[in-house]
Amino acid sequence: MANIKSQKKRNRQSENLRQRNKSTKSELRTSIKKVDQAVAAGESSAEALLQAQKTIDKAAQKGVIHPNAAARKKSRLAKSAR
């Protein structure tokens, strides 16, 4: 455990950010899985695709994933949903 006051604060901040990022990444993975399931079932995946793209954009905007990674994920999802 840190002895310095500023480091203790930084540890608390890091933990809060880690939890927030974990939640966002989990939501991201879930939305991608929904698109994959819709495609596999042969259903219309348009609604799930729009929701997944929105989730991916939010994660990139928050800095949870890199913008290029977001673009790559969106592109691959759109390609698979065709």
N, CA, C and O atoms as a CHARMM CRD file, in Angstrom:
* protein
*
  328
    1    1 MET  N      0.84800  -1.18400   0.00000 PROA 1      0.00000
    2    1 MET  CA     0.00000   0.00000   0.00000 PROA 1      0.00000
    3    1 MET  C      0.88700   1.23800   0.00000 PROA 1      0.00000
    4    1 MET  O      1.94200   1.27400   0.63400 PROA 1      0.00000
    5    2 ALA  N      0.43300   2.24000  -0.72200 PROA 2      0.00000
    6    2 ALA  CA     1.21700   3.47100  -0.83700 PROA 2      0.00000
    7    2 ALA  C      1.17200   4.26100   0.46700 PROA 2      0.00000
    8    2 ALA  O      0.19000   4.20500   1.20700 PROA 2      0.00000
    9    3 ASN  N      2.23000   4.98500   0.73300 PROA 3      0.00000
   10    3 ASN  CA     2.29400   5.85300   1.90900 PROA 3      0.00000
   11    3 ASN  C      2.02000   7.30700   1.55900 PROA 3      0.00000
   12    3 ASN  O      1.62900   8.09800   2.41700 PROA 3      0.00000
   13    4 ILE  N      2.22700   7.65400   0.29900 PROA 4      0.00000
   14    4 ILE  CA     2.08800   9.03900  -0.13900 PROA 4      0.00000
   15    4 ILE  C      0.62900   9.33700  -0.46000 PROA 4      0.00000
   16    4 ILE  O     -0.04200   8.56500  -1.14500 PROA 4      0.00000
   17    5 LYS  N      0.15500  10.45900   0.04300 PROA 5      0.00000
   18    5 LYS  CA    -1.25700  10.82500  -0.08500 PROA 5      0.00000
   19    5 LYS  C     -1.69900  10.91100  -1.54400 PROA 5      0.00000
   20    5 LYS  O     -2.77200  10.42200  -1.89500 PROA 5      0.00000
   21    6 SER  N     -0.89500  11.51800  -2.37900 PROA 6      0.00000
   22    6 SER  CA    -1.26700  11.67800  -3.78500 PROA 6      0.00000
   23    6 SER  C     -1.32900  10.33000  -4.50100 PROA 6      0.00000
   24    6 SER  O     -2.14400  10.14200  -5.40400 PROA 6      0.00000
   25    7 GLN  N     -0.47700   9.40000  -4.10300 PROA 7      0.00000
   26    7 GLN  CA    -0.50000   8.07800  -4.72000 PROA 7      0.00000
   27    7 GLN  C     -1.72900   7.28600  -4.27900 PROA 7      0.00000
   28    7 GLN  O     -2.28900   6.51900  -5.06200 PROA 7      0.00000
   29    8 LYS  N     -2.14400   7.47000  -3.03800 PROA 8      0.00000
   30    8 LYS  CA    -3.36500   6.82300  -2.55800 PROA 8      0.00000
   31    8 LYS  C     -4.56300   7.30800  -3.37000 PROA 8      0.00000
   32    8 LYS  O     -5.42000   6.51700  -3.76500 PROA 8      0.00000
   33    9 LYS  N     -4.61100   8.60600  -3.61100 PROA 9      0.00000
   34    9 LYS  CA    -5.69800   9.18200  -4.41000 PROA 9      0.00000
   35    9 LYS  C     -5.64600   8.63500  -5.83500 PROA 9      0.00000
   36    9 LYS  O     -6.67200   8.27200  -6.41000 PROA 9      0.00000
   37   10 ARG  N     -4.44900   8.58200  -6.39000 PROA 10     0.00000
   38   10 ARG  CA    -4.29000   8.07500  -7.75900 PROA 10     0.00000
   39   10 ARG  C     -4.73800   6.62400  -7.85200 PROA 10     0.00000
   40   10 ARG  O     -5.33600   6.22600  -8.85200 PROA 10     0.00000
   41   11 ASN  N     -4.45600   5.82800  -6.82100 PROA 11     0.00000
   42   11 ASN  CA    -4.89500   4.43300  -6.79800 PROA 11     0.00000
   43   11 ASN  C     -6.41700   4.33700  -6.79800 PROA 11     0.00000
   44   11 ASN  O     -6.99500   3.49600  -7.48600 PROA 11     0.00000
   45   12 ARG  N     -7.06700   5.21700  -6.00800 PROA 12     0.00000
   46   12 ARG  CA    -8.53800   5.23200  -5.98900 PROA 12     0.00000
   47   12 ARG  C     -9.09400   5.61200  -7.34900 PROA 12     0.00000
   48   12 ARG  O    -10.03900   4.99000  -7.83500 PROA 12     0.00000
   49   13 GLN  N     -8.51200   6.62700  -7.96300 PROA 13     0.00000
   50   13 GLN  CA    -8.97700   7.06500  -9.28300 PROA 13     0.00000
   51   13 GLN  C     -8.80100   5.96300 -10.32700 PROA 13     0.00000
   52   13 GLN  O     -9.68400   5.73300 -11.15300 PROA 13     0.00000
   53   14 SER  N     -7.67200   5.29700 -10.28300 PROA 14     0.00000
   54   14 SER  CA    -7.39000   4.22700 -11.23400 PROA 14     0.00000
   55   14 SER  C     -8.39200   3.09300 -11.08600 PROA 14     0.00000
   56   14 SER  O     -8.85100   2.53300 -12.08200 PROA 14     0.00000
   57   15 GLU  N     -8.72800   2.75700  -9.86900 PROA 15     0.00000
   58   15 GLU  CA    -9.69300   1.68400  -9.62600 PROA 15     0.00000
   59   15 GLU  C    -11.07100   2.06000 -10.16200 PROA 15     0.00000
   60   15 GLU  O    -11.75000   1.22800 -10.76300 PROA 15     0.00000
   61   16 ASN  N    -11.48900   3.31300  -9.94600 PROA 16     0.00000
   62   16 ASN  CA   -12.78800   3.75600 -10.46600 PROA 16     0.00000
   63   16 ASN  C    -12.81600   3.71200 -11.98900 PROA 16     0.00000
   64   16 ASN  O    -13.79900   3.27600 -12.58700 PROA 16     0.00000
   65   17 LEU  N    -11.73300   4.16500 -12.61100 PROA 17     0.00000
   66   17 LEU  CA   -11.65500   4.13000 -14.07400 PROA 17     0.00000
   67   17 LEU  C    -11.64900   2.69600 -14.59000 PROA 17     0.00000
   68   17 LEU  O    -12.27100   2.39700 -15.61000 PROA 17     0.00000
   69   18 ARG  N    -10.95500   1.82100 -13.89700 PROA 18     0.00000
   70   18 ARG  CA   -10.88100   0.41300 -14.30500 PROA 18     0.00000
   71   18 ARG  C    -12.27000  -0.21200 -14.28900 PROA 18     0.00000
   72   18 ARG  O    -12.64500  -0.92800 -15.21700 PROA 18     0.00000
   73   19 GLN  N    -13.03300   0.06000 -13.23000 PROA 19     0.00000
   74   19 GLN  CA   -14.39300  -0.47700 -13.13100 PROA 19     0.00000
   75   19 GLN  C    -15.28100   0.06100 -14.25300 PROA 19     0.00000
   76   19 GLN  O    -16.06400  -0.68300 -14.84500 PROA 19     0.00000
   77   20 ARG  N    -15.15400   1.35900 -14.53900 PROA 20     0.00000
   78   20 ARG  CA   -15.95300   1.97900 -15.59400 PROA 20     0.00000
   79   20 ARG  C    -15.60500   1.38300 -16.95800 PROA 20     0.00000
   80   20 ARG  O    -16.49100   1.08500 -17.75900 PROA 20     0.00000
   81   21 ASN  N    -14.30200   1.21200 -17.21500 PROA 21     0.00000
   82   21 ASN  CA   -13.85900   0.62700 -18.48400 PROA 21     0.00000
   83   21 ASN  C    -14.31900  -0.81700 -18.60900 PROA 21     0.00000
   84   21 ASN  O    -14.69200  -1.26000 -19.69500 PROA 21     0.00000
   85   22 LYS  N    -14.29300  -1.54600 -17.51200 PROA 22     0.00000
   86   22 LYS  CA   -14.71700  -2.93800 -17.50500 PROA 22     0.00000
   87   22 LYS  C    -16.18300  -3.04300 -17.89100 PROA 22     0.00000
   88   22 LYS  O    -16.56600  -3.90900 -18.67600 PROA 22     0.00000
   89   23 SER  N    -16.99400  -2.16400 -17.34000 PROA 23     0.00000
   90   23 SER  CA   -18.42200  -2.14400 -17.64100 PROA 23     0.00000
   91   23 SER  C    -18.66400  -1.83900 -19.11800 PROA 23     0.00000
   92   23 SER  O    -19.48500  -2.49100 -19.76400 PROA 23     0.00000
   93   24 THR  N    -17.95700  -0.85900 -19.64400 PROA 24     0.00000
   94   24 THR  CA   -18.11300  -0.46400 -21.04300 PROA 24     0.00000
   95   24 THR  C    -17.67700  -1.58100 -21.98100 PROA 24     0.00000
   96   24 THR  O    -18.34600  -1.85100 -22.97800 PROA 24     0.00000
   97   25 LYS  N    -16.56200  -2.23100 -21.66800 PROA 25     0.00000
   98   25 LYS  CA   -16.08200  -3.32400 -22.51000 PROA 25     0.00000
   99   25 LYS  C    -17.04900  -4.50600 -22.49600 PROA 25     0.00000
  100   25 LYS  O    -17.26000  -5.15700 -23.51900 PROA 25     0.00000
  101   26 SER  N    -17.62700  -4.77200 -21.34600 PROA 26     0.00000
  102   26 SER  CA   -18.59900  -5.85700 -21.23600 PROA 26     0.00000
  103   26 SER  C    -19.82400  -5.56500 -22.10100 PROA 26     0.00000
  104   26 SER  O    -20.31700  -6.44200 -22.81000 PROA 26     0.00000
  105   27 GLU  N    -20.30300  -4.34400 -22.03600 PROA 27     0.00000
  106   27 GLU  CA   -21.44700  -3.93300 -22.85100 PROA 27     0.00000
  107   27 GLU  C    -21.10400  -4.04500 -24.34200 PROA 27     0.00000
  108   27 GLU  O    -21.93500  -4.45500 -25.15200 PROA 27     0.00000
  109   28 LEU  N    -19.89400  -3.68300 -24.67900 PROA 28     0.00000
  110   28 LEU  CA   -19.41800  -3.75100 -26.05600 PROA 28     0.00000
  111   28 LEU  C    -19.42700  -5.19000 -26.56300 PROA 28     0.00000
  112   28 LEU  O    -19.94500  -5.46700 -27.64500 PROA 28     0.00000
  113   29 ARG  N    -18.86000  -6.09300 -25.79000 PROA 29     0.00000
  114   29 ARG  CA   -18.81700  -7.50400 -26.18600 PROA 29     0.00000
  115   29 ARG  C    -20.21700  -8.08700 -26.32100 PROA 29     0.00000
  116   29 ARG  O    -20.47700  -8.87500 -27.23000 PROA 29     0.00000
  117   30 THR  N    -21.12100  -7.70400 -25.41900 PROA 30     0.00000
  118   30 THR  CA   -22.48600  -8.21200 -25.46000 PROA 30     0.00000
  119   30 THR  C    -23.18900  -7.76100 -26.73500 PROA 30     0.00000
  120   30 THR  O    -23.86900  -8.56000 -27.37900 PROA 30     0.00000
  121   31 SER  N    -23.03700  -6.50800 -27.10500 PROA 31     0.00000
  122   31 SER  CA   -23.70800  -6.00500 -28.29800 PROA 31     0.00000
  123   31 SER  C    -23.16800  -6.67800 -29.56100 PROA 31     0.00000
  124   31 SER  O    -23.92000  -6.93400 -30.50100 PROA 31     0.00000
  125   32 ILE  N    -21.87000  -6.96300 -29.58100 PROA 32     0.00000
  126   32 ILE  CA   -21.27500  -7.64800 -30.73400 PROA 32     0.00000
  127   32 ILE  C    -21.79600  -9.08500 -30.82100 PROA 32     0.00000
  128   32 ILE  O    -22.07000  -9.58700 -31.91100 PROA 32     0.00000
  129   33 LYS  N    -21.93000  -9.73900 -29.67300 PROA 33     0.00000
  130   33 LYS  CA   -22.44900 -11.11300 -29.65400 PROA 33     0.00000
  131   33 LYS  C    -23.88400 -11.17100 -30.15800 PROA 33     0.00000
  132   33 LYS  O    -24.27100 -12.13000 -30.82500 PROA 33     0.00000
  133   34 LYS  N    -24.68000 -10.14000 -29.83800 PROA 34     0.00000
  134   34 LYS  CA   -26.07000 -10.10900 -30.29900 PROA 34     0.00000
  135   34 LYS  C    -26.13100 -10.04900 -31.82200 PROA 34     0.00000
  136   34 LYS  O    -26.98300 -10.69500 -32.43300 PROA 34     0.00000
  137   35 VAL  N    -25.24400  -9.28700 -32.43400 PROA 35     0.00000
  138   35 VAL  CA   -25.20700  -9.21700 -33.89400 PROA 35     0.00000
  139   35 VAL  C    -24.80900 -10.57800 -34.45900 PROA 35     0.00000
  140   35 VAL  O    -25.42700 -11.06600 -35.40500 PROA 35     0.00000
  141   36 ASP  N    -23.78200 -11.18700 -33.88100 PROA 36     0.00000
  142   36 ASP  CA   -23.31800 -12.48900 -34.35100 PROA 36     0.00000
  143   36 ASP  C    -24.41500 -13.54100 -34.22800 PROA 36     0.00000
  144   36 ASP  O    -24.57800 -14.37300 -35.12000 PROA 36     0.00000
  145   37 GLN  N    -25.16900 -13.51000 -33.13000 PROA 37     0.00000
  146   37 GLN  CA   -26.25700 -14.47300 -32.93800 PROA 37     0.00000
  147   37 GLN  C    -27.36700 -14.26100 -33.95600 PROA 37     0.00000
  148   37 GLN  O    -27.92500 -15.22600 -34.47800 PROA 37     0.00000
  149   38 ALA  N    -27.68900 -13.00200 -34.24100 PROA 38     0.00000
  150   38 ALA  CA   -28.73200 -12.70100 -35.22500 PROA 38     0.00000
  151   38 ALA  C    -28.31700 -13.17500 -36.61300 PROA 38     0.00000
  152   38 ALA  O    -29.13400 -13.71300 -37.36100 PROA 38     0.00000
  153   39 VAL  N    -27.04700 -12.97400 -36.95500 PROA 39     0.00000
  154   39 VAL  CA   -26.54100 -13.41400 -38.25700 PROA 39     0.00000
  155   39 VAL  C    -26.57700 -14.93900 -38.34400 PROA 39     0.00000
  156   39 VAL  O    -26.97200 -15.49600 -39.36800 PROA 39     0.00000
  157   40 ALA  N    -26.16300 -15.61400 -37.26700 PROA 40     0.00000
  158   40 ALA  CA   -26.13900 -17.07000 -37.25400 PROA 40     0.00000
  159   40 ALA  C    -27.54300 -17.65800 -37.34700 PROA 40     0.00000
  160   40 ALA  O    -27.74100 -18.71100 -37.95200 PROA 40     0.00000
  161   41 ALA  N    -28.51400 -16.97900 -36.74800 PROA 41     0.00000
  162   41 ALA  CA   -29.89000 -17.47400 -36.76500 PROA 41     0.00000
  163   41 ALA  C    -30.59800 -17.12500 -38.06700 PROA 41     0.00000
  164   41 ALA  O    -31.70400 -17.60300 -38.31700 PROA 41     0.00000
  165   42 GLY  N    -29.97700 -16.30400 -38.89200 PROA 42     0.00000
  166   42 GLY  CA   -30.57500 -15.92000 -40.15800 PROA 42     0.00000
  167   42 GLY  C    -31.64000 -14.84500 -40.02100 PROA 42     0.00000
  168   42 GLY  O    -32.41400 -14.60700 -40.94800 PROA 42     0.00000
  169   43 GLU  N    -31.67800 -14.20300 -38.87300 PROA 43     0.00000
  170   43 GLU  CA   -32.66600 -13.15300 -38.64000 PROA 43     0.00000
  171   43 GLU  C    -32.13700 -11.82300 -39.17600 PROA 43     0.00000
  172   43 GLU  O    -30.97600 -11.71200 -39.56800 PROA 43     0.00000
  173   44 SER  N    -33.01100 -10.82000 -39.18200 PROA 44     0.00000
  174   44 SER  CA   -32.58500  -9.48700 -39.57000 PROA 44     0.00000
  175   44 SER  C    -31.72000  -8.91300 -38.44400 PROA 44     0.00000
  176   44 SER  O    -32.15700  -8.80600 -37.29800 PROA 44     0.00000
  177   45 SER  N    -30.50500  -8.55500 -38.79100 PROA 45     0.00000
  178   45 SER  CA   -29.56300  -8.07400 -37.77400 PROA 45     0.00000
  179   45 SER  C    -29.40200  -6.56200 -37.82500 PROA 45     0.00000
  180   45 SER  O    -28.48100  -6.02200 -37.21200 PROA 45     0.00000
  181   46 ALA  N    -30.28300  -5.86200 -38.54800 PROA 46     0.00000
  182   46 ALA  CA   -30.13800  -4.41500 -38.72800 PROA 46     0.00000
  183   46 ALA  C    -30.21700  -3.66300 -37.40200 PROA 46     0.00000
  184   46 ALA  O    -29.39600  -2.78900 -37.12500 PROA 46     0.00000
  185   47 GLU  N    -31.21100  -4.01000 -36.58900 PROA 47     0.00000
  186   47 GLU  CA   -31.38400  -3.32000 -35.29700 PROA 47     0.00000
  187   47 GLU  C    -30.20000  -3.58800 -34.37000 PROA 47     0.00000
  188   47 GLU  O    -29.67700  -2.67300 -33.73400 PROA 47     0.00000
  189   48 ALA  N    -29.78700  -4.84800 -34.30100 PROA 48     0.00000
  190   48 ALA  CA   -28.65100  -5.21600 -33.44700 PROA 48     0.00000
  191   48 ALA  C    -27.36800  -4.56100 -33.95100 PROA 48     0.00000
  192   48 ALA  O    -26.51900  -4.16100 -33.15500 PROA 48     0.00000
  193   49 LEU  N    -27.22700  -4.45100 -35.27900 PROA 49     0.00000
  194   49 LEU  CA   -26.03400  -3.83100 -35.85200 PROA 49     0.00000
  195   49 LEU  C    -25.96800  -2.35200 -35.49500 PROA 49     0.00000
  196   49 LEU  O    -24.90400  -1.85300 -35.12600 PROA 49     0.00000
  197   50 LEU  N    -27.08100  -1.65000 -35.59800 PROA 50     0.00000
  198   50 LEU  CA   -27.10200  -0.23200 -35.24100 PROA 50     0.00000
  199   50 LEU  C    -26.75000  -0.02300 -33.77100 PROA 50     0.00000
  200   50 LEU  O    -26.00100   0.89200 -33.42900 PROA 50     0.00000
  201   51 GLN  N    -27.29200  -0.87300 -32.90900 PROA 51     0.00000
  202   51 GLN  CA   -27.01000  -0.77100 -31.47600 PROA 51     0.00000
  203   51 GLN  C    -25.53000  -1.04900 -31.19300 PROA 51     0.00000
  204   51 GLN  O    -24.90700  -0.36900 -30.37700 PROA 51     0.00000
  205   52 ALA  N    -24.97400  -2.05900 -31.87800 PROA 52     0.00000
  206   52 ALA  CA   -23.56300  -2.40000 -31.68100 PROA 52     0.00000
  207   52 ALA  C    -22.66200  -1.26200 -32.15400 PROA 52     0.00000
  208   52 ALA  O    -21.67400  -0.93700 -31.49500 PROA 52     0.00000
  209   53 GLN  N    -22.99600  -0.66000 -33.28400 PROA 53     0.00000
  210   53 GLN  CA   -22.18800   0.44500 -33.79100 PROA 53     0.00000
  211   53 GLN  C    -22.22500   1.62900 -32.82700 PROA 53     0.00000
  212   53 GLN  O    -21.21600   2.30000 -32.60900 PROA 53     0.00000
  213   54 LYS  N    -23.38400   1.87100 -32.26400 PROA 54     0.00000
  214   54 LYS  CA   -23.52300   2.95800 -31.28700 PROA 54     0.00000
  215   54 LYS  C    -22.65200   2.67500 -30.05400 PROA 54     0.00000
  216   54 LYS  O    -21.96700   3.56600 -29.55200 PROA 54     0.00000
  217   55 THR  N    -22.68800   1.44300 -29.58100 PROA 55     0.00000
  218   55 THR  CA   -21.89800   1.05700 -28.41300 PROA 55     0.00000
  219   55 THR  C    -20.40000   1.17100 -28.70200 PROA 55     0.00000
  220   55 THR  O    -19.63200   1.63200 -27.85700 PROA 55     0.00000
  221   56 ILE  N    -19.99400   0.75000 -29.89600 PROA 56     0.00000
  222   56 ILE  CA   -18.58800   0.82400 -30.28500 PROA 56     0.00000
  223   56 ILE  C    -18.13300   2.28300 -30.33500 PROA 56     0.00000
  224   56 ILE  O    -17.04900   2.62000 -29.85800 PROA 56     0.00000
  225   57 ASP  N    -18.96800   3.14100 -30.91300 PROA 57     0.00000
  226   57 ASP  CA   -18.61900   4.56300 -30.99000 PROA 57     0.00000
  227   57 ASP  C    -18.47300   5.18700 -29.60400 PROA 57     0.00000
  228   57 ASP  O    -17.56900   5.98900 -29.37000 PROA 57     0.00000
  229   58 LYS  N    -19.36500   4.81800 -28.69200 PROA 58     0.00000
  230   58 LYS  CA   -19.29200   5.36100 -27.33300 PROA 58     0.00000
  231   58 LYS  C    -18.01000   4.90300 -26.63600 PROA 58     0.00000
  232   58 LYS  O    -17.36000   5.68500 -25.94200 PROA 58     0.00000
  233   59 ALA  N    -17.65200   3.63300 -26.82600 PROA 59     0.00000
  234   59 ALA  CA   -16.43500   3.11400 -26.19400 PROA 59     0.00000
  235   59 ALA  C    -15.20800   3.83900 -26.73000 PROA 59     0.00000
  236   59 ALA  O    -14.28600   4.14400 -25.97400 PROA 59     0.00000
  237   60 ALA  N    -15.19200   4.11500 -28.02800 PROA 60     0.00000
  238   60 ALA  CA   -14.05800   4.82600 -28.62100 PROA 60     0.00000
  239   60 ALA  C    -14.01400   6.26300 -28.11900 PROA 60     0.00000
  240   60 ALA  O    -12.93800   6.79800 -27.85300 PROA 60     0.00000
  241   61 GLN  N    -15.17200   6.88500 -27.99100 PROA 61     0.00000
  242   61 GLN  CA   -15.24100   8.26300 -27.53500 PROA 61     0.00000
  243   61 GLN  C    -14.75400   8.39100 -26.09500 PROA 61     0.00000
  244   61 GLN  O    -14.12500   9.38600 -25.73600 PROA 61     0.00000
  245   62 LYS  N    -15.04300   7.38800 -25.27300 PROA 62     0.00000
  246   62 LYS  CA   -14.61000   7.41000 -23.87900 PROA 62     0.00000
  247   62 LYS  C    -13.14700   7.01800 -23.72000 PROA 62     0.00000
  248   62 LYS  O    -12.57700   7.15900 -22.63800 PROA 62     0.00000
  249   63 GLY  N    -12.53900   6.52600 -24.79700 PROA 63     0.00000
  250   63 GLY  CA   -11.13500   6.14200 -24.73500 PROA 63     0.00000
  251   63 GLY  C    -10.92100   4.73000 -24.24300 PROA 63     0.00000
  252   63 GLY  O     -9.79900   4.35400 -23.90500 PROA 63     0.00000
  253   64 VAL  N    -11.98700   3.93600 -24.19600 PROA 64     0.00000
  254   64 VAL  CA   -11.85700   2.55500 -23.73300 PROA 64     0.00000
  255   64 VAL  C    -11.16800   1.71900 -24.80300 PROA 64     0.00000
  256   64 VAL  O    -10.35800   0.84800 -24.48600 PROA 64     0.00000
  257   65 ILE  N    -11.48600   1.98000 -26.07500 PROA 65     0.00000
  258   65 ILE  CA   -10.79600   1.32200 -27.17900 PROA 65     0.00000
  259   65 ILE  C    -10.27200   2.39900 -28.12400 PROA 65     0.00000
  260   65 ILE  O    -10.77800   3.52200 -28.14200 PROA 65     0.00000
  261   66 HSD  N     -9.27400   2.05400 -28.89200 PROA 66     0.00000
  262   66 HSD  CA    -8.66200   2.98500 -29.83900 PROA 66     0.00000
  263   66 HSD  C     -9.63100   3.25100 -30.99700 PROA 66     0.00000
  264   66 HSD  O    -10.35500   2.34500 -31.41200 PROA 66     0.00000
  265   67 PRO  N     -9.65100   4.45900 -31.51500 PROA 67     0.00000
  266   67 PRO  CA   -10.55700   4.76800 -32.63000 PROA 67     0.00000
  267   67 PRO  C    -10.37900   3.85900 -33.84400 PROA 67     0.00000
  268   67 PRO  O    -11.35800   3.52500 -34.51100 PROA 67     0.00000
  269   68 ASN  N     -9.14900   3.45800 -34.13600 PROA 68     0.00000
  270   68 ASN  CA    -8.92300   2.54700 -35.25900 PROA 68     0.00000
  271   68 ASN  C     -9.50100   1.17100 -34.96300 PROA 68     0.00000
  272   68 ASN  O    -10.01700   0.51300 -35.86600 PROA 68     0.00000
  273   69 ALA  N     -9.42400   0.72900 -33.72000 PROA 69     0.00000
  274   69 ALA  CA   -10.00600  -0.55700 -33.33300 PROA 69     0.00000
  275   69 ALA  C    -11.51900  -0.49400 -33.46900 PROA 69     0.00000
  276   69 ALA  O    -12.14900  -1.46700 -33.88100 PROA 69     0.00000
  277   70 ALA  N    -12.10400   0.65100 -33.12200 PROA 70     0.00000
  278   70 ALA  CA   -13.54800   0.83800 -33.25000 PROA 70     0.00000
  279   70 ALA  C    -13.95800   0.75100 -34.71600 PROA 70     0.00000
  280   70 ALA  O    -14.93700   0.08700 -35.05500 PROA 70     0.00000
  281   71 ALA  N    -13.21200   1.42000 -35.57600 PROA 71     0.00000
  282   71 ALA  CA   -13.51700   1.39300 -37.00900 PROA 71     0.00000
  283   71 ALA  C    -13.40000  -0.02600 -37.55200 PROA 71     0.00000
  284   71 ALA  O    -14.22000  -0.45600 -38.36300 PROA 71     0.00000
  285   72 ARG  N    -12.39200  -0.74200 -37.10700 PROA 72     0.00000
  286   72 ARG  CA   -12.19500  -2.12100 -37.56500 PROA 72     0.00000
  287   72 ARG  C    -13.34600  -3.01400 -37.13000 PROA 72     0.00000
  288   72 ARG  O    -13.85000  -3.81100 -37.92000 PROA 72     0.00000
  289   73 LYS  N    -13.76700  -2.88100 -35.86400 PROA 73     0.00000
  290   73 LYS  CA   -14.86700  -3.69600 -35.35300 PROA 73     0.00000
  291   73 LYS  C    -16.16400  -3.40200 -36.10200 PROA 73     0.00000
  292   73 LYS  O    -16.90200  -4.32100 -36.45600 PROA 73     0.00000
  293   74 LYS  N    -16.44000  -2.11900 -36.34400 PROA 74     0.00000
  294   74 LYS  CA   -17.65300  -1.72900 -37.05000 PROA 74     0.00000
  295   74 LYS  C    -17.65000  -2.26500 -38.48000 PROA 74     0.00000
  296   74 LYS  O    -18.67300  -2.73700 -38.97700 PROA 74     0.00000
  297   75 SER  N    -16.50700  -2.18800 -39.12500 PROA 75     0.00000
  298   75 SER  CA   -16.38900  -2.66900 -40.49300 PROA 75     0.00000
  299   75 SER  C    -16.61700  -4.17300 -40.57700 PROA 75     0.00000
  300   75 SER  O    -17.32800  -4.65000 -41.46100 PROA 75     0.00000
  301   76 ARG  N    -16.02400  -4.90400 -39.67300 PROA 76     0.00000
  302   76 ARG  CA   -16.16600  -6.36600 -39.68300 PROA 76     0.00000
  303   76 ARG  C    -17.59500  -6.78900 -39.36400 PROA 76     0.00000
  304   76 ARG  O    -18.10700  -7.75000 -39.93900 PROA 76     0.00000
  305   77 LEU  N    -18.23900  -6.06800 -38.44600 PROA 77     0.00000
  306   77 LEU  CA   -19.63400  -6.38000 -38.12000 PROA 77     0.00000
  307   77 LEU  C    -20.53100  -6.13000 -39.32100 PROA 77     0.00000
  308   77 LEU  O    -21.37700  -6.96000 -39.65300 PROA 77     0.00000
  309   78 ALA  N    -20.34700  -4.99000 -39.97100 PROA 78     0.00000
  310   78 ALA  CA   -21.17000  -4.65500 -41.13600 PROA 78     0.00000
  311   78 ALA  C    -20.98100  -5.66900 -42.24500 PROA 78     0.00000
  312   78 ALA  O    -21.93600  -6.04200 -42.92700 PROA 78     0.00000
  313   79 LYS  N    -19.75100  -6.11400 -42.42300 PROA 79     0.00000
  314   79 LYS  CA   -19.44900  -7.09500 -43.46200 PROA 79     0.00000
  315   79 LYS  C    -20.12200  -8.43100 -43.15300 PROA 79     0.00000
  316   79 LYS  O    -20.64000  -9.09300 -44.05200 PROA 79     0.00000
  317   80 SER  N    -20.11200  -8.82000 -41.88500 PROA 80     0.00000
  318   80 SER  CA   -20.71700 -10.11400 -41.51600 PROA 80     0.00000
  319   80 SER  C    -22.24300 -10.05900 -41.52400 PROA 80     0.00000
  320   80 SER  O    -22.90500 -11.08400 -41.67900 PROA 80     0.00000
  321   81 ALA  N    -22.79300  -8.86600 -41.35600 PROA 81     0.00000
  322   81 ALA  CA   -24.25100  -8.72700 -41.27600 PROA 81     0.00000
  323   81 ALA  C    -24.89900  -8.67100 -42.67100 PROA 81     0.00000
  324   81 ALA  O    -26.12500  -8.72800 -42.77200 PROA 81     0.00000
  325   82 ARG  N    -24.12400  -8.56300 -43.71800 PROA 82     0.00000
  326   82 ARG  CA   -24.67200  -8.51000 -45.06500 PROA 82     0.00000
  327   82 ARG  C    -25.40600  -9.74800 -45.45000 PROA 82     0.00000
  328   82 ARG  O    -25.92100  -9.84000 -46.56400 PROA 82     0.00000
